[in-house]
Amino acid sequence: GINAEYGGSPMLYQAYHELDHSRLPDVIESITGSEDMFCEELPRGARVNAHITKEQEHNADVMLGLVYMMVGGVDEAHDLVLPYSLPFDSEWGGPAVLDSPALGNATYSHALVHRTEGKYVGELGMMGWDNARSWFNETPTDHVMFGKFSEAAENVGQKCKVADSDKCLLDEIKGGKSWSWESLTDLFSRSSQSEALTLFCDELHNLEMSMLFQHCNSVVNIVR
């Protein structure tokens, strides 16, 4: 979630194989790679993973990135989604995978990474909030999350008391209106101003990651 004291999480900007995964909670130790995102408990014959498609393979990497992000591994998440969202090779993500079928999900996840980075300056000398805005702007406008998130957020933090200055942003995010990444990012950038707003943004952030994870899972683990 959002760090209430600092308004973000500074990133290490190291390649995946150079990161010290032991800094993360022990639960992550059981995960060896994106292949663990494929469900092995589905009834035999229900899985369509005998021949794994590029769409499944790439989205499994995005799923793994979201798992890492959920436990504080923002750099791991960044490295995993970079090849599919960045149209050129990078020091941390390696070779670019152009025209990936996971482009939309990877770009959305890339935006979440930098929104989590928050006030800290990182990639391209940009503050996390600004970098997040850039990546949300690159996310395809027809992404399924855009139509679902504002509706799902309607019941989040109903008892949350926020300052009047933030209520206009909440009105743009909630109420079944079209999803507004700009308003949501603006709200997150203010999250450290009050405990109530921090908790509200944490709840929104966790819901958003969970919904994106579930969406990717529906692609990776196809059931007939």
C-alpha positions in Angstrom: 0.0 0.0 0.0 0.9 3.7 0.2 3.5 4.7 2.8 1.7 7.2 5.0 4.9 8.8 6.3 6.8 9.2 3.0 4.1 9.3 0.3 5.7 6.6 -1.7 8.4 3.9 -2.0 11.8 4.6 -3.4 12.9 2.2 -6.1 16.3 0.4 -6.4 16.4 0.3 -10.2 18.3 -2.9 -10.5 17.9 -5.8 -13.0 15.6 -8.7 -11.8 18.5 -11.1 -11.3 20.4 -8.5 -9.3 17.6 -7.8 -6.8 17.8 -9.3 -3.3 14.4 -11.0 -3.0 15.2 -11.9 0.6 14.2 -8.3 1.5 10.6 -9.3 0.8 8.2 -11.3 3.0 8.9 -15.1 3.3 5.7 -16.0 1.4 7.4 -15.0 -1.9 10.1 -17.6 -1.5 7.8 -20.4 -2.8 7.4 -18.6 -6.1 10.1 -19.6 -8.6 8.8 -17.8 -11.7 5.9 -16.9 -13.9 5.2 -20.6 -14.5 3.8 -20.6 -11.0 1.0 -18.3 -12.2 -0.6 -21.2 -14.1 -3.1 -23.1 -12.0 -2.3 -26.8 -11.7 -5.3 -27.7 -9.7 -7.9 -27.3 -12.4 -9.4 -30.6 -13.5 -7.5 -32.4 -16.2 -9.0 -31.4 -19.5 -10.1 -28.0 -18.2 -6.7 -26.4 -18.8 -5.9 -25.1 -22.1 -2.2 -24.8 -21.2 -0.9 -27.9 -23.0 0.1 -25.3 -25.6 0.7 -22.0 -23.8 0.1 -19.0 -26.1 2.1 -15.9 -26.1 -0.9 -14.1 -24.6 -0.9 -16.5 -21.6 2.9 -16.4 -21.3 3.2 -12.6 -21.3 0.2 -12.1 -19.0 1.7 -14.6 -16.6 4.7 -12.3 -16.3 2.4 -9.4 -15.6 0.6 -11.5 -13.0 3.9 -12.3 -11.3 4.8 -8.6 -11.3 1.5 -7.8 -9.5 2.2 -10.5 -6.9 5.6 -8.9 -6.2 4.0 -5.5 -6.0 1.5 -6.7 -3.5 4.3 -7.7 -1.1 6.5 -4.6 -1.7 8.6 -5.9 -4.6 8.0 -2.8 -6.8 11.4 -3.2 -8.6 10.6 -6.9 -9.4 7.2 -5.8 -10.8 8.9 -3.0 -12.8 11.4 -5.4 -14.4 8.8 -7.9 -15.3 6.4 -5.5 -17.1 9.1 -3.4 -18.8 9.7 -5.7 -21.8 6.0 -5.6 -22.7 5.3 -2.0 -22.1 8.5 -0.2 -23.2 9.1 -0.3 -27.0 12.9 -0.5 -26.7 15.4 -2.5 -24.8 16.2 -1.4 -21.2 18.9 -2.0 -18.7 16.5 -3.4 -16.1 13.9 -5.2 -18.2 16.1 -6.5 -21.0 15.0 -6.9 -24.6 11.7 -5.3 -25.6 8.8 -7.6 -26.7 7.1 -5.5 -29.4 3.3 -5.8 -30.0 2.8 -8.1 -27.0 -0.8 -9.3 -26.5 -0.2 -8.2 -22.8 0.7 -4.6 -23.8 -2.4 -3.1 -22.1 -2.1 -5.0 -18.9 1.7 -4.5 -18.7 1.3 -0.7 -19.4 -1.4 -0.4 -16.7 0.8 -2.3 -14.3 3.8 -0.1 -15.2 1.7 2.9 -14.2 0.8 1.3 -10.9 4.5 0.7 -10.2 5.3 4.4 -10.5 2.2 5.5 -8.6 3.6 3.4 -5.8 6.9 5.1 -6.2 5.1 8.3 -5.4 7.1 11.4 -4.5 10.5 9.9 -5.3 12.4 10.7 -8.4 13.3 7.7 -10.5 13.1 6.6 -14.1 13.9 9.3 -16.6 14.4 11.7 -13.8 10.7 11.9 -13.2 8.8 11.9 -9.9 6.8 8.7 -9.5 3.4 10.5 -9.6 4.3 12.1 -13.0 5.7 8.9 -14.4 2.5 7.2 -13.4 0.5 9.8 -15.3 2.6 9.2 -18.3 2.1 5.4 -18.3 -1.6 5.7 -17.6 -1.8 8.0 -20.6 -0.1 5.2 -22.7 -2.6 2.5 -21.5 -5.1 1.7 -24.2 -8.4 3.6 -23.7 -10.4 0.5 -24.2 -8.8 -1.4 -21.3 -11.4 -3.3 -19.4 -10.4 -1.8 -16.1 -11.4 1.6 -17.2 -15.0 0.5 -17.4 -15.0 -1.5 -14.2 -12.9 0.3 -11.6 -15.1 3.4 -10.9 -18.1 1.1 -10.3 -16.1 -1.2 -8.0 -14.7 1.8 -6.1 -18.2 3.0 -5.3 -18.3 1.0 -2.1 -14.7 1.7 -1.0 -14.2 3.9 2.0 -17.9 4.9 2.5 -17.1 6.1 6.0 -13.9 7.8 4.9 -13.8 11.5 5.9 -11.7 13.5 3.6 -11.0 17.2 3.2 -13.4 19.3 1.1 -10.6 20.0 -1.3 -10.4 16.3 -2.1 -14.1 15.7 -2.5 -14.1 16.9 -6.1 -11.5 14.3 -7.0 -13.6 11.6 -5.3 -16.6 12.7 -7.3 -14.6 12.1 -10.5 -13.4 8.7 -9.4 -16.7 7.3 -7.9 -20.3 7.4 -8.7 -20.2 5.1 -11.7 -18.6 7.7 -13.9 -15.9 7.0 -16.5 -12.6 6.1 -14.8 -10.3 9.0 -14.4 -6.6 8.0 -14.0 -5.6 11.7 -13.7 -8.0 12.4 -10.8 -7.0 9.1 -9.1 -3.3 9.9 -9.4 -3.9 13.4 -8.1 -5.7 11.9 -5.1 -2.9 9.5 -4.4 -0.3 12.3 -4.5 -2.2 13.9 -1.6 -2.5 10.6 0.3 0.0 11.5 3.0 -1.9 14.6 4.1 -4.2 12.7 6.3 -4.6 9.3 7.8 -8.1 9.0 6.5 -7.0 9.7 2.9 -4.0 7.4 3.2 -6.3 4.5 4.3 -8.8 5.3 1.5 -6.0 5.3 -1.1 -4.6 2.1 0.3 -8.0 0.4 -0.1 -8.3 1.7 -3.7 -4.8 0.6 -4.6 -5.3 -2.9 -3.2 -8.7 -3.2 -5.0 -7.2 -2.0 -8.3 -4.3 -4.5 -8.1 -6.6 -7.3 -7.2 -8.9 -6.5 -10.1 -6.1 -6.3 -12.6 -4.6 -9.6 -11.3 -8.0 -11.3 -11.7 -8.3 -9.9 -15.2 -4.8 -11.3 -16.1 -5.7 -14.6 -14.5 -8.7 -15.0 -16.7 -6.4 -14.8 -19.7 -3.6 -17.1 -18.2 -5.8 -19.8 -16.8 -8.4 -20.4 -19.4 -11.2 -22.8 -18.5 -13.4 -24.3 -21.2 
